[in-house]
Amino acid sequence: MLTPAQKHFDRVMAERRSSGRPSTAEKTAYEQILFRLRMDKADLSRIQSNAGKAKLKSERLPDYQPWIDGTLEADTGQADEVITTVMIWAVDAGDIAQALRLGQYVLRHKIPMPDQYRRTTATVLVEEICDPILAAFKANPAKATVSMDNLNALNGITTHEDMPDQVRAKLFKAMGYTVRIDQDVESQQLARNHLQEAIKLNAKIGVARDIELLDRNIKKLTTSNSGEGEGETPPAKPEAKPEAVKAAPSSAPRAAAAKTPKSNPAKPAGKNKATRNRAKP
């Protein structure tokens, strides 16, 4: 951690260095902060875990804040490896607002990226910010790791910058996934528009199914809001079941009687036989 005196010194030196022709003192101050940056990079190189590196960057970034503030205050746009490096460190540490603040300055003044980055500043910013966002959405589609305000700001500062279509498609995909979390019609339509832009730039971006689902949800929400949705429609009356035809009470006995044959009382066979026997001589 820097002392208050060191913080003040760094800020003043950054302002003076950016204000015109730097003196020997300002050059020395820049060399000192570059040396600090290289020492921090050496510490990072000894860590294999990405999470561990992000944690160390988050811890070291406050030491560069006075230099950042002094440079942005002077606003002269001199090449500065410290500014471009800590811009990426801010992304890795999760401080997207700081990264965008620096990114706007770097893009406006067309400050070159450090040698290890073989991509343009806009490409680096979009990829470094959007790749973790999309990975997080893959794990949990209902949780946004970066606010829509920051994504809109990223889109705003990179709109006129040249970058591969596949990279810009990632930004639109991240914006679409972030805004679709809100379940109102406007947000769902905006999400669909962003995903449509993404698929136009890269047909293999993997959002075709998401667009279909958004279309269904938009239709459902629109119907519901107009009073014709399932929640607004009065419940349909259940159809009356046809009653079983009951036989008339009077006809039942007759039917039963008709089915039962009448039985004539049989003549006693024994009596008739006895009578015939007596008739014989």
C-alpha positions in Angstrom: 0.0 0.0 0.0 1.2 3.5 -0.8 1.4 6.2 1.8 -0.7 9.4 1.2 2.6 11.2 0.2 3.4 8.6 -2.4 -0.2 8.8 -3.8 0.1 12.5 -4.1 3.5 12.3 -5.7 2.3 9.8 -8.3 -0.8 11.9 -9.2 1.3 15.0 -9.6 3.9 13.3 -11.7 1.3 11.8 -13.9 -0.3 15.2 -14.6 3.0 16.8 -15.3 4.2 14.0 -17.6 1.0 14.3 -19.6 1.0 18.1 -19.7 3.8 18.6 -22.2 7.5 17.8 -22.4 8.2 15.8 -19.3 11.2 16.8 -17.2 13.7 14.4 -15.7 11.7 14.1 -12.6 8.5 13.1 -14.5 10.5 10.6 -16.6 11.9 9.1 -13.5 8.5 8.9 -11.9 7.2 7.1 -14.9 10.1 4.7 -14.8 9.5 4.0 -11.2 5.8 3.1 -11.7 6.8 1.0 -14.7 9.2 -0.8 -12.4 6.4 -1.4 -10.0 4.2 -2.7 -12.8 7.0 -5.2 -13.8 7.4 -6.4 -10.3 3.6 -7.0 -10.0 3.7 -8.9 -13.3 6.5 -11.1 -11.9 4.3 -11.9 -8.9 1.4 -12.7 -11.2 3.6 -15.1 -13.3 4.2 -17.2 -10.2 0.4 -17.8 -9.8 -1.2 -20.5 -12.0 -4.8 -20.0 -10.9 -6.8 -17.4 -12.9 -8.9 -16.7 -9.8 -5.7 -16.2 -7.8 -4.3 -13.8 -10.4 -7.6 -11.9 -10.4 -7.4 -11.6 -6.6 -3.8 -10.3 -6.7 -4.7 -7.7 -9.4 -7.6 -6.5 -7.3 -5.2 -6.0 -4.4 -2.6 -4.2 -6.4 -4.9 -1.9 -8.5 -5.4 0.7 -5.8 -1.6 1.5 -5.9 -2.1 2.7 -9.5 -5.2 4.8 -8.8 -3.3 8.1 -8.3 -1.4 7.6 -11.6 -4.7 6.9 -13.3 -6.4 9.9 -11.9 -3.5 12.2 -12.8 -3.3 10.9 -16.4 -7.0 11.2 -17.0 -7.0 14.7 -15.5 -4.3 15.9 -17.9 -6.1 14.1 -20.8 -3.2 14.4 -23.3 -3.3 10.9 -24.6 0.4 10.1 -24.4 1.4 6.4 -24.8 1.3 4.8 -21.4 1.9 1.1 -20.8 0.7 1.5 -17.2 -2.8 2.8 -18.3 -3.3 0.1 -20.9 -2.2 -2.7 -18.6 -4.3 -1.7 -15.6 -7.3 -1.3 -17.9 -7.1 -5.0 -18.6 -6.4 -5.8 -14.9 -9.5 -3.9 -14.0 -11.5 -6.3 -16.3 -9.9 -9.3 -14.7 -10.6 -7.9 -11.2 -14.3 -7.4 -12.0 -14.1 -3.6 -11.9 -15.8 -3.1 -15.3 -16.6 0.6 -14.6 -12.9 1.4 -14.1 -12.0 -0.6 -17.2 -14.5 1.3 -19.3 -13.3 4.6 -17.9 -9.8 3.8 -19.0 -11.0 2.2 -22.2 -12.8 5.3 -23.3 -9.6 7.3 -22.7 -7.4 4.8 -24.6 -9.7 4.5 -27.6 -10.3 8.3 -27.9 -6.5 8.9 -28.0 -5.8 5.8 -30.0 -3.1 4.7 -27.4 -1.5 1.5 -28.5 -1.8 -1.7 -26.5 1.2 -3.4 -24.9 3.2 -5.6 -27.2 1.8 -8.9 -25.7 -1.6 -7.9 -27.0 -1.9 -8.5 -30.7 -5.5 -7.3 -30.9 -6.9 -3.8 -31.1 -8.0 -2.1 -27.9 -11.7 -2.4 -28.8 -11.3 -6.1 -29.6 -9.4 -6.7 -26.3 -12.0 -4.9 -24.3 -15.0 -6.7 -25.8 -13.5 -10.1 -25.6 -12.0 -9.7 -22.1 -15.4 -8.4 -20.8 -17.8 -10.6 -22.8 -16.1 -14.0 -22.6 -16.5 -14.3 -18.8 -20.1 -13.0 -19.1 -21.1 -15.7 -21.6 -19.4 -18.4 -19.6 -21.3 -17.3 -16.5 -24.6 -17.3 -18.4 -23.9 -20.8 -19.5 -23.7 -21.9 -15.9 -26.6 -19.8 -14.8 -28.9 -18.2 -17.4 -30.8 -16.3 -14.8 -27.8 -14.4 -13.2 -26.1 -11.4 -14.8 -22.5 -10.7 -13.8 -22.2 -7.3 -15.5 -24.9 -4.6 -15.5 -26.7 -3.6 -18.6 -25.5 0.0 -18.1 -21.9 -1.2 -18.4 -22.6 -3.3 -21.5 -24.4 -0.3 -23.1 -21.3 1.8 -22.2 -19.0 -0.8 -23.8 -21.1 -0.8 -26.9 -21.1 2.9 -27.0 -17.3 3.3 -26.9 -16.7 0.5 -29.4 -19.5 1.1 -31.9 -17.3 2.9 -34.4 -14.2 0.8 -33.8 -13.0 -1.9 -36.1 -13.1 -5.5 -34.8 -14.0 -9.0 -36.2 -17.7 -9.6 -36.6 -17.4 -12.7 -34.4 -16.1 -10.5 -31.5 -18.9 -7.9 -31.9 -21.4 -10.7 -32.0 -20.3 -11.7 -28.5 -21.1 -8.3 -27.3 -24.7 -8.4 -28.7 -25.1 -11.9 -27.3 -24.1 -10.7 -23.9 -26.4 -7.8 -24.1 -29.3 -9.9 -25.2 -28.8 -12.5 -22.4 -28.5 -9.7 -19.8 -31.6 -7.8 -20.7 -33.8 -10.9 -21.2 -33.7 -11.6 -17.5 -36.3 -8.8 -17.1 -39.7 -10.4 -18.0 -41.5 -7.4 -19.4 -42.4 -7.1 -23.0 -40.0 -4.2 -23.8 -37.0 -6.1 -22.3 -37.9 -9.3 -24.1 -38.2 -7.4 -27.4 -34.9 -5.6 -26.8 -33.2 -8.9 -26.0 -34.5 -10.4 -29.2 -33.1 -7.4 -31.2 -29.7 -7.9 -29.7 -29.6 -11.6 -30.4 -30.8 -10.9 -34.0 -27.8 -8.6 -34.4 -25.5 -11.2 -33.0 -26.7 -13.9 -35.4 -26.4 -11.5 -38.4 -22.7 -11.0 -37.5 -22.1 -14.7 -36.7 -24.5 -17.4 -37.8 -22.8 -19.8 -35.5 -23.1 -17.7 -32.4 -25.7 -20.1 -31.0 -28.7 -18.0 -30.3 -31.3 -19.3 -32.8 -33.1 -21.3 -30.1 -33.0 -18.4 -27.7 -34.7 -16.2 -30.4 -37.5 -18.8 -30.8 -38.1 -18.9 -27.1 -38.2 -15.1 -26.9 -40.7 -15.0 -29.7 -43.0 -17.3 -27.8 -42.6 -15.3 -24.6 -43.2 -12.0 -26.3 -46.4 -13.4 -27.8 -47.5 -14.7 -24.5 -46.8 -11.5 -22.7 -48.4 -9.4 -25.4 -51.6 -11.5 -25.3 -51.7 -11.4 -21.5 -51.3 -7.6 -21.4 -54.1 -7.1 -24.0 -56.5 -9.0 -21.7 -56.7 -12.1 -23.9 -54.1 -14.2 -22.2 -54.8 -17.2 -20.2 -54.8 -15.2 -17.0 -57.4 -12.8 -18.2 -59.8 -15.2 -19.9 -62.8 -16.3 -17.7 -62.8 -20.0 -17.0 -64.9 -21.9 -19.5 -68.0 -23.6 -18.2 -67.6 -27.3 -18.0 -69.7 -29.2 -20.6 -72.7 -30.9 -19.1 -72.4 -34.6 -19.2 -75.3 -36.3 -20.9 -77.5 -38.0 -18.3 -78.1 -41.7 -18.7 -81.5 -42.5 -20.0 -83.6 -44.0 -17.2 -86.4 -46.4 -18.0 -89.8 -45.3 -16.9 -90.8 -46.9 -13.6 -94.1 -48.2 -15.1 -92.5 -49.9 -18.0 -89.9 -51.7 -15.9 -92.4 -54.2 -14.3 -94.0 -54.8 -17.6 -90.7 -55.4 -19.2 -89.8 -57.8 -16.5 -93.1 -59.5 -16.8 -92.7 -59.7 -20.5 -89.4 -61.4 -20.1 -90.9 -63.9 -17.5 -93.0 -66.5 -19.3 -96.4 -67.3 -17.7 -96.4 -70.6 -16.0 -99.7 -72.6 -16.2 -100.3 -74.7 -13.1 -99.5 -78.2 -14.1 -102.2 -80.8 -13.6 -101.4 -83.3 -11.1 -100.2 -86.2 -13.1 -100.9 -88.8 -10.4 -104.6 -88.0 -10.1 -105.2 -88.3 -13.9 -103.4 -91.6 -14.0 -105.4 -93.0 -11.1 -108.6 -91.9 -12.8 -107.7 -93.8 -16.0 -106.9 -96.9 -14.0 -110.3 -97.0 -12.4 -112.0 -96.6 -15.8 -110.6 -99.8 -17.0 -112.6 -103.0 -16.2 
